[in-house]
Amino acid sequence: MHIGLLGGTGPAGRALAARMASLGYPVTLGSRSRYRAMEIRDTIVSRWPDHHLEVEASDNEGAASAEVVVIATPWDGAAETALSVKDALAGKVVISMANALARVGGEFQPLVPPRGSVAASVQAAVPEALVAAAMHHLPAKELGAIDQPIDSDVLICSDHLRATEVTTDIVRAIPGLRALDAGHLSNATPIEAFTAVLLQLNVRYKTRVAVKLTGIAEHDAPTGQVGAAAGSSSNGGFPAAAEADVPVLDEV
Ligand SMILES: NC(=O)c1ccc[n+]([C@@H]2O[C@H](COP(=O)([O-])OP(=O)(O)OC[C@H]3O[C@@H](n4cnc5c(N)ncnc54)[C@H](OP(=O)(O)O)[C@@H]3O)[C@@H](O)[C@H]2O)c1
């Protein structure tokens, strides 16, 4: 399945591009500037010389021609960017991972975008697309560390069954992640807003937290399998919190 990334040149987009390419998904990295996309593509490929990552560089229009499209722009550019490639998105699964947040002093505050969430704004801008909201809480650093699993749940919501299913498949392909169906797109409002809480915890505890919910049986929601490349340390290859180098404020 070919994945396109709108705004794929930022930390989140380039991390997801590297991760999905490492799992065998062809990826097209989109940008407002094709040259910037080429530069970032080269950075990704040269960081992982042994992985032969299949990442193509393009503009956002090129990325929107992929089978599944992820929006990885800042929140205030998400709906507008989707609208700019509206025709290409019709009938496709479009995953919004954007969070509407403001940093006020040392505090992260959730904002309420038009229609209650970034994902709902995107769905309104491209009504013929099948929008899902997902991956808001995955830190770019862990997402981009393609030789390590990620120990986290991913909350997915959508008004389209197919969008939930396709997004679930993509999330489950990533070792260590558990995809959870969190219902309709209206739940994107609390999911996106909750990111502010996670960022605050990162600052308070000098780490990068991940979301893990209890009480759901493994057979109902299996976790992405950890492959041979996942490492063999005693904690299953996950970096210990104390080893995580910095609580970067602009990373979840
Ligand atoms: N960083 C994380 O750890 C993380 C984790 C989970 C979710 N997220 C969410 O994912 C989204 C992307 O995060 P990020 O940290 O990668 O963001 P970012 O670096 O601020 O932006 C990503 C890319 O979006 C493009 N862009 C910037 N402003 C734009 C605008 N007004 N309209 C259209 N495109 C614009 C830029 O690419 P070009 O200049 O090349 O077009 C930029 O490289 C955010 O909404 C964030 O909340 C981030």
The ligand as an SDF file (V2000), in Angstrom:
LIG
                    3D

 48 52  0  0  0  0  0  0  0  0999 V2000
    6.4240   16.0760   16.1860 N   0  0  0  0  0  0  0  0  0  0  0  0
    5.8320   15.0790   16.8290 C   0  0  0  0  0  0  0  0  0  0  0  0
    6.4390   14.3730   17.6740 O   0  0  0  0  0  0  0  0  0  0  0  0
    4.3870   14.7670   16.5430 C   0  0  0  0  0  0  0  0  0  0  0  0
    3.8390   13.5590   16.9820 C   0  0  0  0  0  0  0  0  0  0  0  0
    2.4990   13.2550   16.6930 C   0  0  0  0  0  0  0  0  0  0  0  0
    1.7300   14.1800   15.9850 C   0  0  0  0  0  0  0  0  0  0  0  0
    2.2930   15.3490   15.5930 N   0  0  0  0  0  0  0  0  0  0  0  0
    1.4630   16.2830   14.8250 C   0  0  0  0  0  0  0  0  0  0  0  0
    1.8560   16.1210   13.4670 O   0  0  0  0  0  0  0  0  0  0  0  0
    1.8620   17.3870   12.7980 C   0  0  0  0  0  0  0  0  0  0  0  0
    3.2390   17.6110   12.2220 C   0  0  0  0  0  0  0  0  0  0  0  0
    4.1620   17.7250   13.2780 O   0  0  0  0  0  0  0  0  0  0  0  0
    5.6450   18.2760   12.9920 P   0  0  0  0  0  0  0  0  0  0  0  0
    6.2970   18.4060   14.2970 O   0  0  0  0  0  0  0  0  0  0  0  0
    6.2770   17.4540   11.9390 O   0  0  0  0  0  0  0  0  0  0  0  0
    5.2450   19.7320   12.4110 O   0  0  0  0  0  0  0  0  0  0  0  0
    6.0500   20.8590   11.6390 P   0  0  0  0  0  0  0  0  0  0  0  0
    7.4820   20.4920   11.5320 O   0  0  0  0  0  0  0  0  0  0  0  0
    5.7150   22.1560   12.2820 O   0  0  0  0  0  0  0  0  0  0  0  0
    5.3380   20.8520   10.2050 O   0  0  0  0  0  0  0  0  0  0  0  0
    5.4510   19.7790    9.3110 C   0  0  0  0  0  0  0  0  0  0  0  0
    5.5580   20.3000    7.8930 C   0  0  0  0  0  0  0  0  0  0  0  0
    4.3500   20.9480    7.5060 O   0  0  0  0  0  0  0  0  0  0  0  0
    4.6180   21.9290    6.5000 C   0  0  0  0  0  0  0  0  0  0  0  0
    3.9220   23.1570    6.8650 N   0  0  0  0  0  0  0  0  0  0  0  0
    4.2670   24.0790    7.8050 C   0  0  0  0  0  0  0  0  0  0  0  0
    3.3450   25.0370    7.8810 N   0  0  0  0  0  0  0  0  0  0  0  0
    2.3970   24.7410    6.9520 C   0  0  0  0  0  0  0  0  0  0  0  0
    1.1880   25.3610    6.5460 C   0  0  0  0  0  0  0  0  0  0  0  0
    0.7430   26.4910    7.1060 N   0  0  0  0  0  0  0  0  0  0  0  0
    0.4720   24.7710    5.5510 N   0  0  0  0  0  0  0  0  0  0  0  0
    0.9070   23.6270    4.9640 C   0  0  0  0  0  0  0  0  0  0  0  0
    2.0450   22.9970    5.3090 N   0  0  0  0  0  0  0  0  0  0  0  0
    2.7680   23.5440    6.3030 C   0  0  0  0  0  0  0  0  0  0  0  0
    6.1330   22.1060    6.4590 C   0  0  0  0  0  0  0  0  0  0  0  0
    6.5930   21.4240    5.3020 O   0  0  0  0  0  0  0  0  0  0  0  0
    6.9910   22.1850    3.9400 P   0  0  0  0  0  0  0  0  0  0  0  0
    7.5120   23.5410    4.3040 O   0  0  0  0  0  0  0  0  0  0  0  0
    8.0360   21.2810    3.3950 O   0  0  0  0  0  0  0  0  0  0  0  0
    5.7310   22.2160    3.1400 O   0  0  0  0  0  0  0  0  0  0  0  0
    6.6260   21.3700    7.6790 C   0  0  0  0  0  0  0  0  0  0  0  0
    7.8980   20.7640    7.4870 O   0  0  0  0  0  0  0  0  0  0  0  0
    1.4750   18.4320   13.8290 C   0  0  0  0  0  0  0  0  0  0  0  0
    0.1280   18.7880   13.6320 O   0  0  0  0  0  0  0  0  0  0  0  0
    1.6810   17.7440   15.1760 C   0  0  0  0  0  0  0  0  0  0  0  0
    0.7440   18.1760   16.1380 O   0  0  0  0  0  0  0  0  0  0  0  0
    3.5900   15.6590   15.8330 C   0  0  0  0  0  0  0  0  0  0  0  0
  1  2  1  0
  2  3  2  0
  2  4  1  0
  4  5  1  0
  4 48  2  0
  5  6  2  0
  6  7  1  0
  7  8  2  0
  8  9  1  0
  8 48  1  0
  9 10  1  0
  9 46  1  0
 10 11  1  0
 11 12  1  0
 11 44  1  0
 12 13  1  0
 13 14  1  0
 14 15  2  0
 14 16  1  0
 14 17  1  0
 17 18  1  0
 18 19  2  0
 18 20  1  0
 18 21  1  0
 21 22  1  0
 22 23  1  0
 23 24  1  0
 23 42  1  0
 24 25  1  0
 25 26  1  0
 25 36  1  0
 26 27  1  0
 26 35  1  0
 27 28  2  0
 28 29  1  0
 29 30  1  0
 29 35  2  0
 30 31  1  0
 30 32  2  0
 32 33  1  0
 33 34  2  0
 34 35  1  0
 36 37  1  0
 36 42  1  0
 37 38  1  0
 38 39  2  0
 38 40  1  0
 38 41  1  0
 42 43  1  0
 44 45  1  0
 44 46  1  0
 46 47  1  0
M  CHG  2   8   1  16  -1
M  END
$$$$
